[in-house]
Amino acid sequence: MQEALKSGDWAKSGEVVDMISTYQQAKNKTLDISPKRMQAEIKCNKIDVFRQCKKGYLILGGLMLVLSFAMLFKQRRWMKAGI
């Protein structure tokens, strides 16, 4: 890995990863991890769901904070209904 980082040639590292994967699949007797499941996991990691959710949580949290401050200063019927 260090040589690949320095030279930018990832071919040797890819070969090592392929050998490890082949070894794990050959020696694995208890779990059935199919290549499809591995590809699904890789896609899920690339989507980065939690980073996308963070934006929604930030907006929702900001709206709730503004509403809380508004409730401190003025008590209105529509705000009481939200409690």
Distance bins in CASP14 RR format, pairs under 12 A and 6 or more apart:
PFRMAT RR
TARGET T0000
AUTHOR 0000-0000-0000
RMODE 2
METHOD distances of the structure
MODEL  1
1 7 0 0 0 0 0 1 0 0 0 0 0
1 8 0 0 0 0 0 1 0 0 0 0 0
1 9 0 0 0 0 0 1 0 0 0 0 0
1 10 0 0 0 0 1 0 0 0 0 0 0
1 12 0 0 0 0 1 0 0 0 0 0 0
1 13 1 0 1 0 0 0 0 0 0 0 0
1 14 0 0 0 0 0 1 0 0 0 0 0
1 16 0 0 0 0 1 0 0 0 0 0 0
1 17 0 0 0 0 0 1 0 0 0 0 0
2 8 0 0 0 0 0 1 0 0 0 0 0
2 12 0 0 0 0 0 1 0 0 0 0 0
2 13 0 0 0 0 1 0 0 0 0 0 0
3 9 1 0 0 1 0 0 0 0 0 0 0
3 10 0 0 0 0 1 0 0 0 0 0 0
3 11 0 0 0 0 0 1 0 0 0 0 0
3 12 1 0 0 1 0 0 0 0 0 0 0
3 13 0 0 0 0 1 0 0 0 0 0 0
3 16 0 0 0 0 0 1 0 0 0 0 0
4 10 1 0 1 0 0 0 0 0 0 0 0
4 11 0 0 0 0 1 0 0 0 0 0 0
4 12 1 0 0 1 0 0 0 0 0 0 0
4 13 1 0 1 0 0 0 0 0 0 0 0
4 14 0 0 0 0 1 0 0 0 0 0 0
4 15 0 0 0 0 0 1 0 0 0 0 0
4 16 0 0 0 0 1 0 0 0 0 0 0
4 17 0 0 0 0 0 1 0 0 0 0 0
5 12 0 0 0 0 0 1 0 0 0 0 0
5 13 0 0 0 0 1 0 0 0 0 0 0
6 13 0 0 0 0 0 1 0 0 0 0 0
7 13 0 0 0 0 0 1 0 0 0 0 0
9 15 0 0 0 0 0 1 0 0 0 0 0
10 16 0 0 0 0 0 1 0 0 0 0 0
10 17 0 0 0 0 1 0 0 0 0 0 0
10 18 0 0 0 0 0 1 0 0 0 0 0
11 17 0 0 0 0 0 1 0 0 0 0 0
11 18 0 0 0 0 0 1 0 0 0 0 0
12 18 0 0 0 0 0 1 0 0 0 0 0
12 19 0 0 0 0 0 1 0 0 0 0 0
13 19 0 0 0 0 0 1 0 0 0 0 0
13 20 0 0 0 0 0 1 0 0 0 0 0
14 20 0 0 0 0 1 0 0 0 0 0 0
14 21 0 0 0 0 1 0 0 0 0 0 0
14 22 0 0 0 0 0 1 0 0 0 0 0
15 21 0 0 0 0 0 1 0 0 0 0 0
15 22 0 0 0 0 0 1 0 0 0 0 0
16 22 0 0 0 0 0 1 0 0 0 0 0
16 23 0 0 0 0 0 1 0 0 0 0 0
17 23 0 0 0 0 0 1 0 0 0 0 0
17 24 0 0 0 0 0 1 0 0 0 0 0
17 38 0 0 0 0 0 1 0 0 0 0 0
18 24 0 0 0 0 0 1 0 0 0 0 0
18 25 0 0 0 0 0 1 0 0 0 0 0
19 25 0 0 0 0 0 1 0 0 0 0 0
19 26 0 0 0 0 0 1 0 0 0 0 0
20 26 0 0 0 0 0 1 0 0 0 0 0
20 27 0 0 0 0 0 1 0 0 0 0 0
21 27 0 0 0 0 0 1 0 0 0 0 0
21 28 0 0 0 0 0 1 0 0 0 0 0
21 33 0 0 0 0 1 0 0 0 0 0 0
21 35 0 0 0 0 1 0 0 0 0 0 0
21 38 0 0 0 0 1 0 0 0 0 0 0
22 28 0 0 0 0 0 1 0 0 0 0 0
22 35 0 0 0 0 0 1 0 0 0 0 0
24 30 0 0 0 0 0 1 0 0 0 0 0
24 31 0 0 0 0 1 0 0 0 0 0 0
24 33 0 0 0 0 1 0 0 0 0 0 0
24 35 0 0 0 0 0 1 0 0 0 0 0
24 38 0 0 0 0 0 1 0 0 0 0 0
25 31 0 0 0 0 0 1 0 0 0 0 0
25 32 0 0 0 0 1 0 0 0 0 0 0
25 33 1 0 0 1 0 0 0 0 0 0 0
25 34 0 0 0 0 1 0 0 0 0 0 0
25 35 0 0 0 0 1 0 0 0 0 0 0
25 37 0 0 0 0 0 1 0 0 0 0 0
25 38 0 0 0 0 1 0 0 0 0 0 0
27 33 0 0 0 0 0 1 0 0 0 0 0
28 34 0 0 0 0 0 1 0 0 0 0 0
31 37 0 0 0 0 1 0 0 0 0 0 0
31 38 0 0 0 0 0 1 0 0 0 0 0
32 38 0 0 0 0 0 1 0 0 0 0 0
33 39 0 0 0 0 0 1 0 0 0 0 0
33 40 0 0 0 0 0 1 0 0 0 0 0
33 41 0 0 0 0 1 0 0 0 0 0 0
34 40 0 0 0 0 1 0 0 0 0 0 0
34 41 0 0 0 0 0 1 0 0 0 0 0
35 41 0 0 0 0 0 1 0 0 0 0 0
35 42 0 0 0 0 0 1 0 0 0 0 0
36 42 0 0 0 0 0 1 0 0 0 0 0
36 43 0 0 0 0 0 1 0 0 0 0 0
37 43 0 0 0 0 0 1 0 0 0 0 0
37 44 0 0 0 0 0 1 0 0 0 0 0
38 44 0 0 0 0 0 1 0 0 0 0 0
38 45 0 0 0 0 0 1 0 0 0 0 0
39 45 0 0 0 0 0 1 0 0 0 0 0
39 46 0 0 0 0 0 1 0 0 0 0 0
40 46 0 0 0 0 0 1 0 0 0 0 0
40 47 0 0 0 0 0 1 0 0 0 0 0
41 47 0 0 0 0 0 1 0 0 0 0 0
42 48 0 0 0 0 0 1 0 0 0 0 0
43 49 0 0 0 0 0 1 0 0 0 0 0
44 50 0 0 0 0 0 1 0 0 0 0 0
45 51 0 0 0 0 0 1 0 0 0 0 0
46 52 0 0 0 0 0 1 0 0 0 0 0
47 53 0 0 0 0 0 1 0 0 0 0 0
48 54 0 0 0 0 1 0 0 0 0 0 0
48 55 0 0 0 0 0 1 0 0 0 0 0
49 55 0 0 0 0 0 1 0 0 0 0 0
49 56 0 0 0 0 0 1 0 0 0 0 0
50 56 0 0 0 0 0 1 0 0 0 0 0
50 57 0 0 0 0 1 0 0 0 0 0 0
51 57 0 0 0 0 0 1 0 0 0 0 0
51 58 0 0 0 0 0 1 0 0 0 0 0
52 58 0 0 0 0 0 1 0 0 0 0 0
53 59 0 0 0 0 0 1 0 0 0 0 0
53 60 0 0 0 0 0 1 0 0 0 0 0
54 60 0 0 0 0 0 1 0 0 0 0 0
54 61 0 0 0 0 0 1 0 0 0 0 0
55 61 0 0 0 0 0 1 0 0 0 0 0
55 62 0 0 0 0 0 1 0 0 0 0 0
56 62 0 0 0 0 1 0 0 0 0 0 0
56 63 0 0 0 0 1 0 0 0 0 0 0
56 64 0 0 0 0 0 1 0 0 0 0 0
57 63 0 0 0 0 0 1 0 0 0 0 0
57 64 0 0 0 0 0 1 0 0 0 0 0
58 64 0 0 0 0 0 1 0 0 0 0 0
58 65 0 0 0 0 0 1 0 0 0 0 0
59 65 0 0 0 0 0 1 0 0 0 0 0
59 66 0 0 0 0 0 1 0 0 0 0 0
60 66 0 0 0 0 0 1 0 0 0 0 0
60 67 0 0 0 0 0 1 0 0 0 0 0
61 67 0 0 0 0 1 0 0 0 0 0 0
61 68 0 0 0 0 1 0 0 0 0 0 0
62 68 0 0 0 0 1 0 0 0 0 0 0
62 69 0 0 0 0 0 1 0 0 0 0 0
62 70 0 0 0 0 0 1 0 0 0 0 0
63 69 0 0 0 0 0 1 0 0 0 0 0
63 70 0 0 0 0 0 1 0 0 0 0 0
64 70 0 0 0 0 0 1 0 0 0 0 0
64 71 0 0 0 0 0 1 0 0 0 0 0
64 82 0 0 0 0 0 1 0 0 0 0 0
65 71 0 0 0 0 0 1 0 0 0 0 0
65 72 0 0 0 0 0 1 0 0 0 0 0
66 72 0 0 0 0 0 1 0 0 0 0 0
66 73 0 0 0 0 0 1 0 0 0 0 0
66 79 0 0 0 0 0 1 0 0 0 0 0
67 73 0 0 0 0 0 1 0 0 0 0 0
67 74 0 0 0 0 0 1 0 0 0 0 0
67 76 0 0 0 0 0 1 0 0 0 0 0
67 78 0 0 0 0 0 1 0 0 0 0 0
67 79 1 0 0 1 0 0 0 0 0 0 0
67 80 0 0 0 0 0 1 0 0 0 0 0
67 82 0 0 0 0 1 0 0 0 0 0 0
67 83 0 0 0 0 0 1 0 0 0 0 0
68 79 0 0 0 0 1 0 0 0 0 0 0
68 82 0 0 0 0 0 1 0 0 0 0 0
68 83 0 0 0 0 0 1 0 0 0 0 0
69 79 0 0 0 0 0 1 0 0 0 0 0
70 76 0 0 0 0 1 0 0 0 0 0 0
70 78 0 0 0 0 0 1 0 0 0 0 0
70 79 1 0 0 1 0 0 0 0 0 0 0
70 80 0 0 0 0 0 1 0 0 0 0 0
70 82 0 0 0 0 0 1 0 0 0 0 0
71 77 0 0 0 0 0 1 0 0 0 0 0
71 78 0 0 0 0 0 1 0 0 0 0 0
71 79 1 0 1 0 0 0 0 0 0 0 0
71 80 0 0 0 0 1 0 0 0 0 0 0
71 81 0 0 0 0 0 1 0 0 0 0 0
71 82 0 0 0 0 1 0 0 0 0 0 0
71 83 0 0 0 0 1 0 0 0 0 0 0
72 79 0 0 0 0 0 1 0 0 0 0 0
73 79 0 0 0 0 0 1 0 0 0 0 0
74 80 0 0 0 0 0 1 0 0 0 0 0
75 81 0 0 0 0 0 1 0 0 0 0 0
75 83 0 0 0 0 0 1 0 0 0 0 0
76 82 0 0 0 0 0 1 0 0 0 0 0
76 83 0 0 0 0 0 1 0 0 0 0 0
77 83 0 0 0 0 0 1 0 0 0 0 0
END
